[in-house]
Amino acid sequence: MRFARIVFICAGIWGLAVLTPLYWLVDITGRHYTAPSDSPHFFYGFIGVALAWQIAFLIIGSDPARFRALMIPGIIEKFGFVTTLIVLYSLGRIPMMDAQAAVPDGLIGMLFVAAFVMTGSPSRRNTPNVNIESRRHGT
């Protein structure tokens, strides 16, 4: 559980640190592509959804065994972004410099997979759910 806790808490903190400044960097983003002010709902909508996932990662990190099922959409979130950048680069729609943004999310996605696998092993779980349930029913 310690590994999963560290992975998800660090991922959440990293994401908050990287994404939050985008709210104030609209002018920099618009230098290479259409200015985000042309489609603010997509730009700010993306940031809002991405920030919500960073909070979800912090919640998962607070109790990985309890929130293990949420690791699956977290993995999809990471590899969805990586796949998108790979496809856009392969189609010539973004330069290599932009495609490199897939590296951190790819690494974090692999760590998420490892955390998911590791939390699935009953020998690694710290919470004896069977005992808690049997106490509730008086058995």
OpenMM code with the backbone's topology and positions (N, CA, C; nanometers):
from openmm import Vec3, app, unit

residues = "MET ARG PHE ALA ARG ILE VAL PHE ILE CYS ALA GLY ILE TRP GLY LEU ALA VAL LEU THR PRO LEU TYR TRP LEU VAL ASP ILE THR GLY ARG HIS TYR THR ALA PRO SER ASP SER PRO HIS PHE PHE TYR GLY PHE ILE GLY VAL ALA LEU ALA TRP GLN ILE ALA PHE LEU ILE ILE GLY SER ASP PRO ALA ARG PHE ARG ALA LEU MET ILE PRO GLY ILE ILE GLU LYS PHE GLY PHE VAL THR THR LEU ILE VAL LEU TYR SER LEU GLY ARG ILE PRO MET MET ASP ALA GLN ALA ALA VAL PRO ASP GLY LEU ILE GLY MET LEU PHE VAL ALA ALA PHE VAL MET THR GLY SER PRO SER ARG ARG ASN THR PRO ASN VAL ASN ILE GLU SER ARG ARG HIS GLY THR".split()
positions = [
    Vec3(0.0811, -0.1200, 0.0000),
    Vec3(0.0000, 0.0000, 0.0000),
    Vec3(0.0858, 0.1269, 0.0000),
    Vec3(0.1993, 0.1186, 0.0606),
    Vec3(0.2849, 0.2379, 0.0702),
    Vec3(0.3240, 0.2872, -0.0694),
    Vec3(0.3599, 0.1943, -0.1583),
    Vec3(0.3981, 0.2313, -0.2939),
    Vec3(0.2836, 0.3042, -0.3640),
    Vec3(0.1639, 0.2468, -0.3596),
    Vec3(0.0472, 0.3076, -0.4255),
    Vec3(0.0176, 0.4445, -0.3656),
    Vec3(0.0267, 0.4536, -0.2342),
    Vec3(0.0014, 0.5816, -0.1670),
    Vec3(0.0974, 0.6886, -0.2180),
    Vec3(0.2258, 0.6563, -0.2217),
    Vec3(0.3271, 0.7521, -0.2669),
    Vec3(0.3052, 0.7894, -0.4129),
    Vec3(0.2791, 0.6901, -0.4983),
    Vec3(0.2602, 0.7151, -0.6417),
    Vec3(0.1440, 0.8101, -0.6656),
    Vec3(0.0293, 0.7825, -0.6039),
    Vec3(-0.0887, 0.8640, -0.6320),
    Vec3(-0.0809, 1.0027, -0.5679),
    Vec3(-0.0256, 1.0111, -0.4491),
    Vec3(-0.0122, 1.1436, -0.3873),
    Vec3(0.0871, 1.2291, -0.4658),
    Vec3(0.1997, 1.1704, -0.5050),
    Vec3(0.2979, 1.2459, -0.5853),
    Vec3(0.2397, 1.2861, -0.7204),
    Vec3(0.1641, 1.1965, -0.7834),
    Vec3(0.1012, 1.2288, -0.9121),
    Vec3(0.0026, 1.3440, -0.8971),
    Vec3(-0.0753, 1.3424, -0.7912),
    Vec3(-0.1707, 1.4504, -0.7682),
    Vec3(-0.1022, 1.5837, -0.7453),
    Vec3(0.0020, 1.5828, -0.6639),
    Vec3(0.0763, 1.7067, -0.6379),
    Vec3(0.1428, 1.7564, -0.7661),
    Vec3(0.2062, 1.6659, -0.8400),
    Vec3(0.2708, 1.7018, -0.9673),
    Vec3(0.1682, 1.7643, -1.0625),
    Vec3(0.0539, 1.6992, -1.0771),
    Vec3(-0.0486, 1.7495, -1.1677),
    Vec3(-0.1001, 1.8864, -1.1283),
    Vec3(-0.1237, 1.9065, -1.0000),
    Vec3(-0.1689, 2.0380, -0.9545),
    Vec3(-0.0638, 2.1446, -0.9829),
    Vec3(0.0620, 2.1104, -0.9608),
    Vec3(0.1708, 2.2068, -0.9835),
    Vec3(0.1877, 2.2406, -1.1311),
    Vec3(0.1661, 2.1431, -1.2185),
    Vec3(0.1868, 2.1643, -1.3624),
    Vec3(0.0651, 2.2276, -1.4292),
    Vec3(-0.0534, 2.1891, -1.3867),
    Vec3(-0.1750, 2.2350, -1.4547),
    Vec3(-0.2259, 2.3712, -1.4078),
    Vec3(-0.2181, 2.3986, -1.2802),
    Vec3(-0.2745, 2.5225, -1.2269),
    Vec3(-0.2212, 2.6479, -1.2972),
    Vec3(-0.0904, 2.6578, -1.3245),
    Vec3(-0.0403, 2.7791, -1.3919),
    Vec3(-0.0999, 2.8021, -1.5312),
    Vec3(-0.1554, 2.6977, -1.5935),
    Vec3(-0.2137, 2.7156, -1.7272),
    Vec3(-0.3266, 2.8182, -1.7271),
    Vec3(-0.3934, 2.8356, -1.6139),
    Vec3(-0.4994, 2.9372, -1.6062),
    Vec3(-0.4446, 3.0768, -1.6379),
    Vec3(-0.3176, 3.0991, -1.6093),
    Vec3(-0.2576, 3.2318, -1.6302),
    Vec3(-0.1604, 3.2359, -1.7480),
    Vec3(-0.1495, 3.1260, -1.8221),
    Vec3(-0.0545, 3.1200, -1.9338),
    Vec3(-0.1239, 3.1105, -2.0696),
    Vec3(-0.2405, 3.1671, -2.0794),
    Vec3(-0.3159, 3.1627, -2.2041),
    Vec3(-0.2373, 3.2256, -2.3176),
    Vec3(-0.1699, 3.3370, -2.2924),
    Vec3(-0.0966, 3.4056, -2.3992),
    Vec3(0.0211, 3.3225, -2.4497),
    Vec3(0.0866, 3.2497, -2.3628),
    Vec3(0.1994, 3.1652, -2.4054),
    Vec3(0.1492, 3.0474, -2.4880),
    Vec3(0.0386, 2.9877, -2.4468),
    Vec3(-0.0176, 2.8748, -2.5200),
    Vec3(-0.0585, 2.9174, -2.6604),
    Vec3(-0.1069, 3.0391, -2.6762),
    Vec3(-0.1539, 3.0868, -2.8053),
    Vec3(-0.0445, 3.1277, -2.9022),
    Vec3(0.0809, 3.1182, -2.8646),
    Vec3(0.1891, 3.1570, -2.9554),
    Vec3(0.2127, 3.0561, -3.0661),
    Vec3(0.1931, 2.9264, -3.0374),
    Vec3(0.2213, 2.8219, -3.1363),
    Vec3(0.0958, 2.7673, -3.2040),
    Vec3(-0.0175, 2.7855, -3.1403),
    Vec3(-0.1434, 2.7331, -3.1924),
    Vec3(-0.2472, 2.8440, -3.1859),
    Vec3(-0.3663, 2.8129, -3.2313),
    Vec3(-0.4752, 2.9084, -3.2195),
    Vec3(-0.4871, 2.9481, -3.0730),
    Vec3(-0.5019, 3.0745, -3.0495),
    Vec3(-0.5110, 3.1228, -2.9116),
    Vec3(-0.6254, 3.0542, -2.8380),
    Vec3(-0.5999, 3.0094, -2.7146),
    Vec3(-0.7069, 2.9455, -2.6372),
    Vec3(-0.8276, 3.0361, -2.6188),
    Vec3(-0.8077, 3.1672, -2.6333),
    Vec3(-0.9211, 3.2583, -2.6200),
    Vec3(-1.0210, 3.2393, -2.7345),
    Vec3(-0.9776, 3.1734, -2.8458),
    Vec3(-1.0696, 3.1417, -2.9547),
    Vec3(-1.1658, 3.0292, -2.9164),
    Vec3(-1.1241, 2.9424, -2.8253),
    Vec3(-1.2064, 2.8311, -2.7773),
    Vec3(-1.1888, 2.8162, -2.6267),
    Vec3(-1.2269, 2.9177, -2.5501),
    Vec3(-1.2004, 2.9133, -2.4062),
    Vec3(-1.2677, 2.7965, -2.3348),
    Vec3(-1.3819, 2.7537, -2.3859),
    Vec3(-1.4521, 2.6423, -2.3214),
    Vec3(-1.3708, 2.5131, -2.3289),
    Vec3(-1.2969, 2.4921, -2.4386),
    Vec3(-1.2128, 2.3730, -2.4481),
    Vec3(-1.0889, 2.3871, -2.3603),
    Vec3(-1.0251, 2.5007, -2.3671),
    Vec3(-0.9020, 2.5236, -2.2911),
    Vec3(-0.9270, 2.5162, -2.1407),
    Vec3(-1.0190, 2.5976, -2.0912),
    Vec3(-1.0457, 2.6001, -1.9478),
    Vec3(-1.1207, 2.4746, -1.9020),
    Vec3(-1.2001, 2.4191, -1.9911),
    Vec3(-1.2678, 2.2932, -1.9594),
    Vec3(-1.1684, 2.1804, -1.9390),
    Vec3(-1.0677, 2.1735, -2.0261),
    Vec3(-0.9624, 2.0724, -2.0117),
    Vec3(-0.8904, 2.0888, -1.8787),
    Vec3(-0.8535, 2.2113, -1.8463),
    Vec3(-0.7808, 2.2353, -1.7215),
    Vec3(-0.8677, 2.1950, -1.6017),
    Vec3(-0.9932, 2.2311, -1.6039),
    Vec3(-1.0828, 2.1977, -1.4930),
    Vec3(-1.0982, 2.0479, -1.4736),
    Vec3(-1.1174, 1.9756, -1.5819),
    Vec3(-1.1309, 1.8297, -1.5725),
    Vec3(-0.9991, 1.7671, -1.5273),
    Vec3(-0.8892, 1.8128, -1.5833),
    Vec3(-0.7584, 1.7593, -1.5452),
    Vec3(-0.7279, 1.7863, -1.3979),
    Vec3(-0.7620, 1.9050, -1.3492),
    Vec3(-0.7401, 1.9358, -1.2074),
    Vec3(-0.8279, 1.8483, -1.1178),
    Vec3(-0.9495, 1.8200, -1.1617),
    Vec3(-1.0370, 1.7320, -1.0841),
    Vec3(-0.9730, 1.5939, -1.0694),
    Vec3(-0.9076, 1.5453, -1.1760),
    Vec3(-0.8401, 1.4157, -1.1668),
    Vec3(-0.7213, 1.4200, -1.0714),
    Vec3(-0.6559, 1.5331, -1.0603),
    Vec3(-0.5439, 1.5422, -0.9659),
    Vec3(-0.5951, 1.5274, -0.8229),
    Vec3(-0.7110, 1.5850, -0.7969),
    Vec3(-0.7739, 1.5693, -0.6652),
    Vec3(-0.8124, 1.4222, -0.6442),
    Vec3(-0.8631, 1.3580, -0.7482),
    Vec3(-0.8963, 1.2147, -0.7386),
    Vec3(-0.7712, 1.1326, -0.7064),
    Vec3(-0.6579, 1.1691, -0.7659),
    Vec3(-0.5339, 1.0961, -0.7360),
    Vec3(-0.4957, 1.1117, -0.5895),
    Vec3(-0.5152, 1.2307, -0.5344),
    Vec3(-0.4869, 1.2515, -0.3925),
    Vec3(-0.5814, 1.1680, -0.3052),
    Vec3(-0.7065, 1.1581, -0.3461),
    Vec3(-0.8023, 1.0760, -0.2715),
    Vec3(-0.7625, 0.9286, -0.2792),
    Vec3(-0.7264, 0.8809, -0.3980),
    Vec3(-0.6810, 0.7424, -0.4125),
    Vec3(-0.5598, 0.7182, -0.3224),
    Vec3(-0.4676, 0.8127, -0.3217),
    Vec3(-0.3474, 0.8000, -0.2398),
    Vec3(-0.3761, 0.7972, -0.0913),
    Vec3(-0.4900, 0.8532, -0.0491),
    Vec3(-0.5237, 0.8528, 0.0933),
    Vec3(-0.5599, 0.7132, 0.1429),
    Vec3(-0.6125, 0.6282, 0.0553),
    Vec3(-0.6495, 0.4917, 0.0937),
    Vec3(-0.6557, 0.4052, -0.0333),
    Vec3(-0.5392, 0.3625, -0.0841),
    Vec3(-0.5346, 0.2888, -0.2113),
    Vec3(-0.6209, 0.1625, -0.2149),
    Vec3(-0.6293, 0.0892, -0.1061),
    Vec3(-0.7108, -0.0328, -0.1066),
    Vec3(-0.8585, 0.0011, -0.1244),
    Vec3(-0.9027, 0.1019, -0.0543),
    Vec3(-1.0432, 0.1417, -0.0611),
    Vec3(-1.0807, 0.1975, -0.1980),
    Vec3(-0.9911, 0.2762, -0.2576),
    Vec3(-1.0208, 0.3427, -0.3849),
    Vec3(-0.9527, 0.2755, -0.5038),
    Vec3(-0.9201, 0.1472, -0.4906),
    Vec3(-0.8482, 0.0749, -0.5957),
    Vec3(-0.9225, 0.0800, -0.7295),
    Vec3(-1.0535, 0.0681, -0.7284),
    Vec3(-1.1303, 0.0703, -0.8534),
    Vec3(-1.1117, 0.2015, -0.9292),
    Vec3(-1.0886, 0.3118, -0.8587),
    Vec3(-1.0665, 0.4403, -0.9248),
    Vec3(-0.9308, 0.4484, -0.9939),
    Vec3(-0.8430, 0.3538, -0.9628),
    Vec3(-0.7140, 0.3516, -1.0315),
    Vec3(-0.7323, 0.3225, -1.1803),
    Vec3(-0.8350, 0.2456, -1.2154),
    Vec3(-0.8580, 0.2093, -1.3563),
    Vec3(-0.8864, 0.3329, -1.4416),
    Vec3(-0.9821, 0.4182, -1.4053),
    Vec3(-0.9995, 0.5393, -1.4877),
    Vec3(-0.8777, 0.6321, -1.4797),
    Vec3(-0.8033, 0.6284, -1.3696),
    Vec3(-0.6795, 0.7067, -1.3606),
    Vec3(-0.5767, 0.6599, -1.4625),
    Vec3(-0.5666, 0.5286, -1.4784),
    Vec3(-0.4759, 0.4708, -1.5781),
    Vec3(-0.5210, 0.5106, -1.7180),
    Vec3(-0.6511, 0.5027, -1.7429),
    Vec3(-0.7056, 0.5416, -1.8737),
    Vec3(-0.6796, 0.6888, -1.9006),
    Vec3(-0.6929, 0.7724, -1.7974),
    Vec3(-0.6668, 0.9164, -1.8130),
    Vec3(-0.5229, 0.9403, -1.8575),
    Vec3(-0.4287, 0.8731, -1.7942),
    Vec3(-0.2873, 0.8924, -1.8291),
    Vec3(-0.2577, 0.8404, -1.9688),
    Vec3(-0.2960, 0.7165, -1.9974),
    Vec3(-0.2625, 0.6593, -2.1278),
    Vec3(-0.3486, 0.7166, -2.2408),
    Vec3(-0.4649, 0.7723, -2.2075),
    Vec3(-0.5455, 0.8404, -2.3088),
    Vec3(-0.4732, 0.9626, -2.3624),
    Vec3(-0.4111, 1.0383, -2.2723),
    Vec3(-0.3349, 1.1558, -2.3143),
    Vec3(-0.2112, 1.1138, -2.3942),
    Vec3(-0.1432, 1.0108, -2.3482),
    Vec3(-0.0232, 0.9616, -2.4182),
    Vec3(-0.0605, 0.9150, -2.5587),
    Vec3(-0.1661, 0.8379, -2.5691),
    Vec3(-0.2100, 0.7872, -2.7001),
    Vec3(-0.2486, 0.9017, -2.7924),
    Vec3(-0.3176, 1.0013, -2.7381),
    Vec3(-0.3570, 1.1166, -2.8183),
    Vec3(-0.2347, 1.1870, -2.8772),
    Vec3(-0.1330, 1.2098, -2.7947),
    Vec3(-0.0129, 1.2777, -2.8444),
    Vec3(0.0624, 1.1931, -2.9465),
    Vec3(0.0675, 1.0629, -2.9257),
    Vec3(0.1341, 0.9750, -3.0219),
    Vec3(0.0625, 0.9800, -3.1563),
    Vec3(-0.0698, 0.9731, -3.1544),
    Vec3(-0.1469, 0.9778, -3.2792),
    Vec3(-0.1301, 1.1130, -3.3479),
    Vec3(-0.1407, 1.2212, -3.2718),
    Vec3(-0.1252, 1.3541, -3.3318),
    Vec3(0.0143, 1.3715, -3.3917),
    Vec3(0.1151, 1.3234, -3.3234),
    Vec3(0.2519, 1.3337, -3.3769),
    Vec3(0.2672, 1.2482, -3.5025),
    Vec3(0.2151, 1.1258, -3.4991),
    Vec3(0.2289, 1.0373, -3.6150),
    Vec3(0.1552, 1.0910, -3.7376),
    Vec3(0.0511, 1.1715, -3.7168),
    Vec3(-0.0226, 1.2333, -3.8274),
    Vec3(0.0384, 1.3664, -3.8705),
    Vec3(0.1455, 1.4073, -3.8034),
    Vec3(0.2108, 1.5327, -3.8368),
    Vec3(0.1351, 1.6555, -3.7891),
    Vec3(0.0485, 1.6384, -3.6910),
    Vec3(-0.0327, 1.7510, -3.6440),
    Vec3(0.0326, 1.8279, -3.5316),
    Vec3(0.1322, 1.7669, -3.4646),
    Vec3(0.2081, 1.8362, -3.3605),
    Vec3(0.3559, 1.8038, -3.3787),
    Vec3(0.4449, 1.8960, -3.3412),
    Vec3(0.5885, 1.8687, -3.3515),
    Vec3(0.6363, 1.7786, -3.2370),
    Vec3(0.7565, 1.7243, -3.2524),
    Vec3(0.8147, 1.6365, -3.1512),
    Vec3(0.8208, 1.7047, -3.0148),
    Vec3(0.8487, 1.8329, -3.0137),
    Vec3(0.8573, 1.9064, -2.8872),
    Vec3(0.7278, 1.8935, -2.8077),
    Vec3(0.6145, 1.9029, -2.8742),
    Vec3(0.4855, 1.8896, -2.8065),
    Vec3(0.4554, 1.7439, -2.7707),
    Vec3(0.4982, 1.6522, -2.8552),
    Vec3(0.4752, 1.5101, -2.8289),
    Vec3(0.5507, 1.4630, -2.7042),
    Vec3(0.6600, 1.5299, -2.6724),
    Vec3(0.7385, 1.4916, -2.5547),
    Vec3(0.6619, 1.5102, -2.4238),
    Vec3(0.5538, 1.5846, -2.4279),
    Vec3(0.4703, 1.6014, -2.3088),
    Vec3(0.4085, 1.4687, -2.2661),
    Vec3(0.4127, 1.3681, -2.3540),
    Vec3(0.3597, 1.2364, -2.3209),
    Vec3(0.4493, 1.1602, -2.2233),
    Vec3(0.5759, 1.1966, -2.2155),
    Vec3(0.6715, 1.1204, -2.1331),
    Vec3(0.6324, 1.1175, -1.9853),
    Vec3(0.6103, 1.2324, -1.9200),
    Vec3(0.5737, 1.2247, -1.7775),
    Vec3(0.4448, 1.1456, -1.7525),
    Vec3(0.3431, 1.1685, -1.8361),
    Vec3(0.2182, 1.0953, -1.8168),
    Vec3(0.2355, 0.9468, -1.8456),
    Vec3(0.3188, 0.9118, -1.9411),
    Vec3(0.3467, 0.7705, -1.9682),
    Vec3(0.4134, 0.7034, -1.8496),
    Vec3(0.5102, 0.7716, -1.7904),
    Vec3(0.5776, 0.7165, -1.6719),
    Vec3(0.4810, 0.7038, -1.5539),
    Vec3(0.4028, 0.8073, -1.5310),
    Vec3(0.3060, 0.8018, -1.4221),
    Vec3(0.2025, 0.6924, -1.4483),
    Vec3(0.1594, 0.6793, -1.5737),
    Vec3(0.0644, 0.5730, -1.6091),
    Vec3(0.1198, 0.4350, -1.5783),
    Vec3(0.2475, 0.4124, -1.6078),
    Vec3(0.3098, 0.2829, -1.5765),
    Vec3(0.3164, 0.2605, -1.4253),
    Vec3(0.3444, 0.3678, -1.3511),
    Vec3(0.3448, 0.3565, -1.2050),
    Vec3(0.2042, 0.3276, -1.1522),
    Vec3(0.1026, 0.3857, -1.2156),
    Vec3(-0.0359, 0.3578, -1.1771),
    Vec3(-0.0682, 0.2094, -1.1986),
    Vec3(-0.0245, 0.1546, -1.3117),
    Vec3(-0.0475, 0.0120, -1.3391),
    Vec3(0.0212, -0.0731, -1.2326),
    Vec3(0.1460, -0.0403, -1.2005),
    Vec3(0.2188, -0.1149, -1.0975),
    Vec3(0.1470, -0.1048, -0.9632),
    Vec3(0.0995, 0.0141, -0.9282),
    Vec3(0.0271, 0.0325, -0.8017),
    Vec3(-0.1019, -0.0494, -0.8016),
    Vec3(-0.1711, -0.0517, -0.9145),
    Vec3(-0.2948, -0.1287, -0.9250),
    Vec3(-0.2681, -0.2773, -0.9035),
    Vec3(-0.1652, -0.3277, -0.9688),
    Vec3(-0.1295, -0.4693, -0.9545),
    Vec3(-0.0893, -0.5007, -0.8107),
    Vec3(-0.0084, -0.4151, -0.7529),
    Vec3(0.0413, -0.4397, -0.6179),
    Vec3(-0.0696, -0.4329, -0.5127),
    Vec3(-0.1679, -0.3474, -0.5305),
    Vec3(-0.2758, -0.3380, -0.4314),
    Vec3(-0.3745, -0.4519, -0.4464),
    Vec3(-0.3675, -0.5249, -0.5569),
    Vec3(-0.4591, -0.6369, -0.5780),
    Vec3(-0.4202, -0.7619, -0.5020),
    Vec3(-0.2978, -0.7695, -0.4564),
    Vec3(-0.2501, -0.8862, -0.3842),
    Vec3(-0.3003, -0.8831, -0.2401),
    Vec3(-0.3760, -0.9846, -0.1974),
    Vec3(-0.4283, -0.9848, -0.0601),
    Vec3(-0.3188, -0.9762, 0.0462),
    Vec3(-0.2003, -1.0281, 0.0187),
    Vec3(-0.0928, -1.0241, 0.1177),
    Vec3(-0.0423, -0.8820, 0.1402),
    Vec3(-0.0711, -0.7910, 0.0483),
    Vec3(-0.0250, -0.6528, 0.0606),
    Vec3(-0.1298, -0.5627, 0.1259),
    Vec3(-0.2502, -0.6103, 0.1401),
    Vec3(-0.3569, -0.5280, 0.1973),
    Vec3(-0.3440, -0.5211, 0.3483),
    Vec3(-0.3698, -0.4036, 0.4007),
    Vec3(-0.3603, -0.3826, 0.5448),
    Vec3(-0.4951, -0.3894, 0.6143),
    Vec3(-0.6041, -0.3892, 0.5379),
    Vec3(-0.7359, -0.3850, 0.5997),
    Vec3(-0.8003, -0.5227, 0.5940),
    Vec3(-0.8291, -0.5820, 0.7084),
    Vec3(-0.8943, -0.7138, 0.7110),
    Vec3(-1.0460, -0.6995, 0.6952),
    Vec3(-1.0927, -0.6822, 0.5721),
    Vec3(-1.2346, -0.6577, 0.5449),
    Vec3(-1.3235, -0.7711, 0.5948),
    Vec3(-1.2774, -0.8940, 0.5899),
    Vec3(-1.3573, -1.0075, 0.6324),
    Vec3(-1.3878, -0.9962, 0.7814),
    Vec3(-1.2886, -0.9622, 0.8618),
    Vec3(-1.3095, -0.9500, 1.0055),
    Vec3(-1.4045, -0.8362, 1.0396),
    Vec3(-1.3927, -0.7269, 0.9712),
    Vec3(-1.4815, -0.6130, 0.9957),
    Vec3(-1.6247, -0.6516, 0.9627),
    Vec3(-1.6446, -0.7180, 0.8506),
    Vec3(-1.7784, -0.7575, 0.8082),
    Vec3(-1.8378, -0.8585, 0.9058),
    Vec3(-1.7589, -0.9543, 0.9510),
    Vec3(-1.8105, -1.0560, 1.0433),
    Vec3(-1.8471, -0.9937, 1.1781),
    Vec3(-1.7766, -0.8905, 1.2217),
    Vec3(-1.8099, -0.8228, 1.3463),
    Vec3(-1.9425, -0.7489, 1.3350),
    Vec3(-1.9719, -0.6952, 1.2190),
    Vec3(-2.0981, -0.6228, 1.1998),
    Vec3(-2.2178, -0.7165, 1.2127),
    Vec3(-2.2004, -0.8394, 1.1659),
    Vec3(-2.3106, -0.9362, 1.1673),
    Vec3(-2.3094, -1.0233, 1.2915),
    Vec3(-2.2156, -0.9981, 1.3805),
    Vec3(-2.2110, -1.0716, 1.5060),
    Vec3(-2.1613, -1.2139, 1.4941),
    Vec3(-2.0905, -1.2464, 1.3877),
    Vec3(-2.0389, -1.3826, 1.3716),
    Vec3(-1.8940, -1.3922, 1.4054),
] * unit.nanometer
topology = app.Topology()
chain = topology.addChain("A")
for resn in residues:
    res = topology.addResidue(resn, chain)
    for name in ("N", "CA", "C"):
        topology.addAtom(name, app.Element.getBySymbol(name[0]), res)
